[in-house]
């Protein structure tokens, strides 16, 4: 019975692990999760359904409790996910050695590992070689190991897919190195998860290396062109004979959210063809019919467009704590984010009442001429303009028009989120929050979100930022001032 199998899942703050846990729970398995920083698990919808153990695979003395009474352990850890990718190979090997040693001591029946595709006889990049060497270290123990090997995982928020997505979105004419013609067999995240869950009921997969891939063998250039076609974009790829991994990684650094330190090991691996060479997966898992790349992209875009992204590649890199700054700019899941915060001598309801009455006759409390000019320009190009005003001077409900915004979400006394309906090269939101503080004050949080479409969207965001900085900074100050004076 499924409930009789007790699973340990590592890498739960990462992309794959965070999605695997709820799938195991849905099937009735008992789940324990391991994390070196359990505070990062706060807010996960499954947190109250699992056992949580704080431990670090690089500190084997902390691992004993995690393995007690465990039948199957998922090894989904990759050191390159850390803030410093240098030396990831040695950390991977040491972590795997520690993990398998303690698993053997605690008499774990099986380790399930997700590694990387690539012909071992090729001159693999350090990144791909590290993934396969990690699997070898796990196999060297006396614990049975099932090792899956996959190439690019296609899903909303996966690192490789985000690189493809951002490059294709933002660069209409791309100078490409020879690796764009390397063959790859991308696989949808839902197929990866299906393999990882289904393997528990297949004892015949013990001590096997299983190559998995989707139903498409294509090139990286094809991946970009197919993505462009699905999203209504036209892209031109111009191959060049020389473009070093270092130059390529810095290009990725500036054009996508993936930093150069993480992009370079991935790019170095793109020189290798990464395709499935045997049919073992089809024989062992006949019930799984992997998706095509096109279908995987379509499903990923549905998640992205509906903001239903379960986990992202950078989850493991971002702390849930940290010093708050008056202005915070960042990019996540295709969103450029500009956030400002002020503490106000008022109740959350009073602050909410002030920002929920913005627009219409009252205006926006800052640079009113700029808001009106933006409305005029929008009207000239066929947009809704600034003349819609608001239904009621103080009350709002979801769906109300508010000048050139639409009310998307309201939590009375706490939150108001507006979606832009003016013409912009992308999608934009403006959100306000009023958060009670222990000192009796209220934290006013004002956040502008922008999801750019293509290079024009990116230029729009950064080109208008100086003006936005003036407007939004003045607006939050005036909201705070009006609240305290009323």
N, C-alpha and C positions, 0 to 999 in steps of 0.2 A: 504494500500500500504506500502511496506517496507520502502520507503523513509520518511513516516510519523512517523516512530518510531525513537525517538532520544535516543541513548544508551550512557551510561557512563560506561567506562571500567577501572577498577583498576588493579593493578598488571601488568601493561604493560611492565615493565622492567624485568618481570619474564618469566618463561617458557611458561605457558598457555596463559597468557594475551597478550604477544607479538605475539602469533600466531593467537589469536582470532580476533584481530583488522582487519587485511587484509581480513579475511573471512567475517566479517560483512560488510566491504566496498564493497566487491565483490557482495554482495546481495543487495546493494543499501541503506543500513541503514546509517543514520547520526550518527557519532561517536564523542564523546568527551572522552579524556583520562585524567586520574588523576595520577600525580606522585609527590612525594615529592622532587624529584630532576630532573627537566625537561632537564638538560644538558645531562642526560644519554640516552635521546631519539634521540640525534643527529645521523644522518646517517640511521635512520630507513626509509625504502623505502616509508612508508605510512605517514610520518610526515606532509607532506603538504596537506594531505587529511582529517585531523582531527583537532578538536579544542583541545588545550592543556591547562590544568589548573594545576598549582602547588599548592598542598595542602597535608596535612598529616592527616590521619585518627585518629592519636593519639592527634591531636590538632583540636577539633571540630569547633573552631572559624574560621578555614581556609576553611571549607567545603562548605559553602553556595553557592559560585559562581559555584562550580562544579555541583551542583544539579539543577541549574536553568533550567527550561523547559525540564527536563529529564523525559522520560517515563519509561525506564528500566535501572537498575543499576546492573552491574556485580560485585560481590564481590569475587575477586580472590587474596586476600591478606592473607599471612601466616607469622606470626612473626618469625618463625624458619628460614626464608630466610635471616634474618639479620646476622650481623657478630658475634653476641653474642646470642646463642640459649637459655641461661638460662633465666627462667621466661617467656618463650614464651606463656605459657598458659594464664597468666594474661593479657599479652599484646593483645593476640588474642581476649579475651573477651571484653576488654575495647575498642579496635578498632571496633569490630562489634557493640557494643552498641552505640558508637558515630555515626557510619555510618548509622545504622537503624534509629536513632533518627532524624538526619538531613534529611534523605530521607523522613521520615514521615512528618516533618515540611514543606518540599518542595513539598509534595503531589506526590511523585513518585509512579507510578502504581505497579511496581514489582521489587523485588530484585532476582537476579539469583546467586546462590552460589554453588561452587564446593567443597564438603567436602570429608570425607573418609569413606570407607566401614568398617563394623565391627558390630557384634551383640551387641546392647547396654546392653544386659543381661550378656554378658561375662565380665570378668575383663579386660577391655581394657587398653592398655598402656596410659600414659599421653598424648602422641602425638595423638593417635586416639580419645581419650576422648575429647581432646581439639578441634579437628575438628568438632565433633558432638555437643559439647557444644556451639561452635561458631554458628552453624546452629540454635540451639535452641534460642540463644539470638536474632538472626535475625528474627525468627518466632514470638518472643514475641512482636514485634512491630505491628502497625496497617497496615503495608505495606504487600501486598501479597508476598510470598516467594516461589520460586521453588528451592529446594535443590537437587542437584545431589550428589550421593556418589559413589566414585570410589576407586579401589585399586591401584595397580601398573600401572602407565601410561607408555606404551612402545613407545618410539620414540627417534630419534636421539637427544641426549642432555638432556633427562629427568634424574632426579637425581637417581631414583630407578633403571632405566635401566642401567645407567652408572656404578652403583655399581656392578650389575650383569655382565656387559660387561667386566669391568676391572678385576674383580676377576677371571672370566673364562679365559680371555686372558692371565693373568700373572701367574696363579698358576695351574700347571698340576696336582698336588695332593693336595687336600684341606681337612683339618681337619674341620669338620662341626658340629655345635651344633644342637640340636633337631629342631630348627626352620626351618631347610631346608625341613622338612616334613610337615610344616603347609600348608594348602590349600590356594590358591590364584587364583583370576580370573583377570588376567591382561587385560588391554584394550589399544588398539592402540590410539595414540594421534589423528589421523584423525577421529576416532569414537567419542572421547570426544568432539572435535571441532564441529562435525556434530550435536551432541546433544545440545551443547551450542547455536548454531545458529538456529537450527530447532525449539527450544522451543519458540522462539519469535512469531511464527505463530500458537501456540497451547495454547489458553487461558485456556483450560481444565487442563493444568498442574499447574495452580496457586495453591499455598498452598499445594503442594505435595512434598513428599520426594521420590526420584526416584533413585533406585540402578542401576548402570550401570556397565557392565563388558564385556569382550570379549567372544569369542566363545570357550574358553578353561578353564577348571578348573583343575589346576595342582598344584604341589608343587614348592617351591623355588629351590629345587634340580633339578626338571624337567626343570625349566627355564634355569639353568646353562647348563645342559646337552644338551638341545635343541639348545641353543646358540652355544655351542661347535660344535655340529653336523653340523649346518648351515655353520659354518666358518671353517670346516675341522680340528677341534681340537679334541684330545682325552683327557678326563679329568676323574679323579678318585676322588670320594667324600667318605671320611671316617668319619662316624658319631661318635661323642663322647658324653658322657652323660652330661658333664659340660663344658660350655664355656660361661662365663658371657657376658652380653651386653657390659661391659666396655672393656673386652679383644677383643671381636669381633669388636667393633668400632675402637679400635687402629689398628687392623689388616687391616680394611678397610682404615683407615687413611694413612697407609704406602703403600698400594697396589693400591689405587685408588685416584683420585683427590678430593674425598669427605672428608672433615676434620672430625675428631672424634666428634667434637661438634655437627655437623649436622647428622653424621652417627648414633650416639647412640640413639636418639629418634626414628629414623626409625627402627633400629634393635630391640629395645624394643617392637615395634609394630608387629614384625614378628612372635611373639609367638601366635598371634590370627589368626584364619582362617578368611579370608576376601573374601567372595564370595556372589554373589547375591542370596537373599532368596525369592524374589518374581518376578513376570513377568510383573510388571507395565510398565517397559520401553518398552517391546515388544508390549504391548497393546497401549501405547500412541504414540510410534514411530515405527509403523510397516514398514516404509520405510527404517529403518536403520538395516542392517544385519552386526553385529559386526564381525570383523576379528578374525581369530585364532591367538594364540600367535606366531606360526611359521611365518605366513604371516606378522604380525606386525614387527617381528625381521628382516625379509628379506627386508621390506620397509625401516626400520631404517638404515640398513647397506648400502642400496643404497645411502641414503642421506649422510651417513658418508664417504663412499668411494669416492663419487663425490664432497666432501667438500661443500655440499649444505645444511648445517645445519642452519635452520632459527633462532632458539633461543636455549639457553642452560640453564640448571639449575642454573649455576653460573652467569648469566647475571645480576641478581639483586644484586650480591655481589661485583661486580667490578666497580670501578669508572672510568669514561672516562678521568679523570684528574689525576694528581699525579706527584710526583718528578720522573724525568727520571734518570735512572742509567746507567752507562757505560756498565754494563753487567746485563742482566735480564734473569733469568731462571724461567720458569713456565711450567705448563702442562694444556692444554685445548683441549677438544674434542679429546683426545687420542694423542695429539701432545706434545712432549717435545720441548721447545722453548728456544734457547740461542741467546740473542740479544746483540749487541754491537753498540755503537754510538760514532761518533767523529764529531767535527766541523772543517770544512776545509775552508781555505782562497782561495776559487775558486767558479766558477759558478756551478750550478747543471749539466749543460751540460758537463763541464770539468770533474767533478767527475764521471758522467755516462760514458764518453769516456774511463776513466781509468779502471773501473771495468768491462765494457763490452768487454774489450780486453784481459781479463784473459784467461789462458789456452793455449793449443797448444804449439808453440815454445816459447812464452813469459813465460809460467808457471803461478804459483799462488802466486808469490811474498812472499812466506814464506815456509820454511822447504820443499823445493822441493823434497828432498830425501824421505820424508814421503809420499808425494803424489804418487811418482813413486813406492815405496814399496807397497802401498795400491793397485796400479794398477796391480803389479805383483801377489800379493796374490789373487786378484779377478780373474785374468787370470787362475791361478792354479786350481781354483774351478769352472771353466767354465763360468766365467763372461766376460763382454765386455772388461775389462782391461783398460789401460791408453793410448792405442796407437791410438785412433781414431783422436786425435788432434782436429782441427777446420776447417771449410770450408774456412774461410777468416780471415786474421790476425786481422782485426779490426771490421768487420761487422758481425752482428748476425741477425738471423730471427727465428721466432718460429718454432720449429721442428728440428733445427740444432743440430747435435751431437757436444759435447764439452768435449773431453776426456771421462770420464765415467759419464758425465752428459748429459741431454737433455734440450734444451731451452724450457721452458714451457710458459713463458709470458714475454713480453717486452712492456714497455711504454717509447718511446724515450725520453731521457733526464731525466727520472725519476726512472725507475724500471727495474730490470732484475731478473727473477726467474728461477732457474735450478732444474730439478728433477733428482735425482740420479738413475743411471741404473746399478751400481755395485751391487753385491750380498750383501744384508744386511738383518738382521732379522727384517724387517719392511719396511717402506718407508721413504725417506729422501729428503729434499729440501734445497737449499741454495739461499738466496734472498738478493739483494742489492737495496738500494734506495738512491736517492739524493734529498733532500728536501730544498727548498729555505728558508732562515731565514730573519727576519726583519733587522738584523744587516748587511746584505749583504753577509754573509757567507752561507755555505751549510752544512746541517746536513747529514752526511754519516751514513746510517743504514745498518748493516750487520746482517742477521738473519739466523740461522740454525734451521730447523724443522726436527723432527724425530717422526714418528708414530711407536712405537715398536710393534712387533708381539710376544705375549707370554712372558714368563719369560726371554727367551734368548735375546729378543729384549731389555728388560729393563736392563739386565746385560751388554749388548753391549753398550748402551748409557752411563751408569754411569761408566763402566769400562774404556771406552776410553775418558771420559770427561777431565782428566788431560792433555792428549795429544791434544785433540781438543782445550782446553783453550789456550795452547801455540801457536798452529797453527793459530787459528782464531784471537787471539789478535794481533799476529805479522802481519797477513795479512791485517787487517783493518788499522793498523798503516802505513804499507808500501803503501797501496792504497792512503792514505791521503798524505804521503810524496811524492809519485811519481806525484800526481796531482799538488801539489804546486811547484814542481821543473820543470815541463814541460812548 
